């Protein structure tokens, strides 16, 4: 009888079980946002690496062809107008896709590539828009233009003072940033062509301007410089400093707000 009473008293009560479940749920509530933040930080780190890889690819391409590829146009082995991103494919470990595109450009421009994407951007489900694969990294028109100059001729202000790539939404309003769209239009992966204005800070789709870059998930935008480095630029940057950083040969010194 004594042992029986001990076993009864030592068991879990319904109240104890409820308390334990509540503690577990509380801990999960704390853990899930922390895991999400870690994942987001990892994706942002990957995006920084992507931008760096594209900037380095630009240098490798220049070393081979002695000039920079165009935003949109013929270049190298491409016999039809192609994009900056297509011309850089061999230099981002996508040589097979490049060769497929040389034979049939439509076989390349619809392929989504992780090196062209920031996974934090949810504006294009499946990273596609009307058959075109989208990208988060737009090329600076003021640098690449029609691809007629090499790096020394282009970066008169220095590679460390000029942006070469900046973030853009994959889809902005009704306009994609399509890495295979080979014409000078809002759909092309470029900025500083239609607008001199600085980047937008997390705009809604209704407010998104496809002529400008957009920050993704924060009030800072990730940009790649001509020297291969990647920098996070605050939205407080002045329009004047932003444009000085876009123009590779204006002779103007960047403002202190470029380093904030």
MOSULFEN-V941258 format. One record per residue. N is the residue number from 0. SS is DSSP state (hx for helix, st for strand, lp for the rest). OMEGA is omega in degrees with one decimal (NA if undefined). Layout:
BEGIN
n: <N/N>
ss: <SS/SS>
omega: <OMEGA/OMEGA>
END
This chain:
BEGIN
n: <0/1/2/3/4/5/6/7/8/9/10/11/12/13/14/15/16/17/18/19/20/21/22/23/24/25/26/27/28/29/30/31/32/33/34/35/36/37/38/39/40/41/42/43/44/45/46/47/48/49/50/51/52/53/54/55/56/57/58/59/60/61/62/63/64/65/66/67/68/69/70/71/72/73/74/75/76/77/78/79/80/81/82/83/84/85/86/87/88/89/90/91/92/93/94/95/96/97/98/99/100/101/102/103/104/105/106/107/108/109/110/111/112/113/114/115/116/117/118/119/120/121/122/123/124/125/126/127/128/129/130/131/132/133/134/135/136/137/138/139/140/141/142/143/144/145/146/147/148/149/150/151/152/153/154/155/156/157/158/159/160/161/162/163/164/165/166/167/168/169/170/171/172/173/174/175/176/177/178/179/180/181/182/183/184/185/186/187/188/189/190/191/192/193/194/195/196/197/198/199/200/201/202/203/204/205/206/207/208/209/210/211/212/213/214/215/216/217/218/219/220/221/222/223/224/225/226/227/228/229/230/231/232/233/234/235/236/237/238/239/240/241/242/243/244/245/246/247/248/249/250/251/252/253/254/255/256/257/258/259>
ss: <lp/hx/hx/hx/hx/hx/hx/hx/hx/hx/lp/lp/lp/hx/hx/hx/hx/hx/hx/hx/hx/hx/hx/hx/hx/hx/hx/hx/hx/hx/hx/hx/hx/hx/hx/hx/hx/hx/hx/hx/hx/hx/hx/hx/hx/hx/hx/hx/hx/hx/hx/hx/hx/hx/hx/hx/hx/hx/hx/hx/hx/hx/hx/hx/hx/lp/lp/lp/lp/lp/lp/st/st/st/st/lp/lp/st/st/st/st/st/st/hx/hx/hx/hx/lp/hx/hx/hx/hx/lp/lp/hx/hx/hx/hx/hx/hx/hx/hx/hx/lp/lp/hx/hx/hx/hx/lp/lp/lp/lp/hx/hx/hx/lp/lp/lp/lp/lp/lp/lp/lp/hx/hx/hx/st/st/lp/lp/st/st/st/lp/lp/st/st/st/st/hx/hx/hx/hx/lp/lp/lp/lp/lp/lp/hx/hx/hx/hx/lp/lp/lp/lp/hx/hx/hx/lp/st/st/st/st/st/lp/lp/lp/st/st/lp/lp/st/st/lp/st/lp/lp/lp/lp/lp/lp/lp/lp/lp/st/lp/st/st/lp/lp/lp/lp/lp/lp/lp/lp/st/lp/lp/lp/lp/lp/lp/lp/lp/lp/lp/lp/lp/lp/st/lp/lp/lp/lp/lp/st/st/st/st/st/st/lp/lp/lp/lp/st/st/st/st/st/lp/lp/lp/lp/hx/hx/hx/hx/hx/hx/hx/hx/lp/lp/lp/lp/lp/lp/lp/lp/lp/hx/hx/hx/hx/lp>
omega: <178.6/179.9/178.6/178.8/-179.8/-179.9/-179.7/-178.7/-175.2/-178.1/177.8/173.4/177.9/179.4/178.8/-180.0/178.7/179.6/-179.4/178.5/179.9/178.7/179.6/179.3/177.9/179.3/177.3/178.6/176.3/-173.2/-174.0/176.8/179.1/177.5/178.9/178.9/178.0/179.4/179.0/178.6/179.0/178.6/176.9/176.4/177.8/178.5/175.8/178.5/177.7/179.1/178.5/-179.1/178.7/178.7/177.7/177.5/176.9/179.0/179.9/177.9/177.8/179.0/-178.3/-171.9/-178.9/172.6/-179.0/176.2/-180.0/170.8/177.2/180.0/177.2/-179.1/176.5/-177.7/-178.0/-179.0/176.4/179.1/-179.6/-175.7/172.7/-177.7/177.4/-178.3/179.9/-176.4/-179.6/-175.2/172.8/175.4/178.2/-176.5/-179.7/178.1/177.6/-179.4/176.0/-179.2/177.2/178.5/-179.9/-173.1/-178.8/178.6/-178.3/-167.9/177.6/-176.3/177.3/-177.9/179.9/-177.5/179.2/-169.5/165.3/-173.9/177.0/-179.0/-177.8/-173.9/-178.5/177.5/-177.8/179.4/-179.0/173.2/178.4/175.6/178.1/171.9/-176.4/177.7/175.9/-173.5/-178.9/177.3/-179.8/179.9/-177.5/177.5/-170.2/178.8/-178.0/173.4/-175.5/-173.4/175.5/-175.6/179.9/-179.9/-175.2/-171.0/179.7/176.9/-178.8/-178.5/-178.0/-178.7/-173.9/175.7/174.5/175.8/175.6/179.3/169.6/170.6/174.4/173.4/-178.0/-172.7/176.2/-177.3/176.2/165.8/-170.1/-173.1/179.9/-178.6/-169.0/174.5/-179.0/-179.2/-177.5/-178.7/-176.6/-179.4/-176.1/170.2/-178.9/175.1/179.4/-171.9/173.2/-173.8/179.2/-174.3/174.7/-177.8/177.6/-177.7/170.4/178.6/-179.9/-177.6/-173.1/179.9/-176.4/177.9/-175.5/172.2/177.5/172.5/-175.7/172.5/178.0/177.8/177.1/-179.9/176.9/178.4/175.1/177.9/-176.8/179.6/178.7/178.9/179.0/-176.2/175.3/-175.0/-179.5/179.8/178.4/178.5/-179.1/175.4/-179.6/179.8/178.7/-177.5/175.5/179.5/176.5/-176.1/-175.7/-173.0/-179.3/178.3/-178.3/175.9/178.6/178.3/179.5/-179.3/175.7/-177.2/-178.8/NA>
END
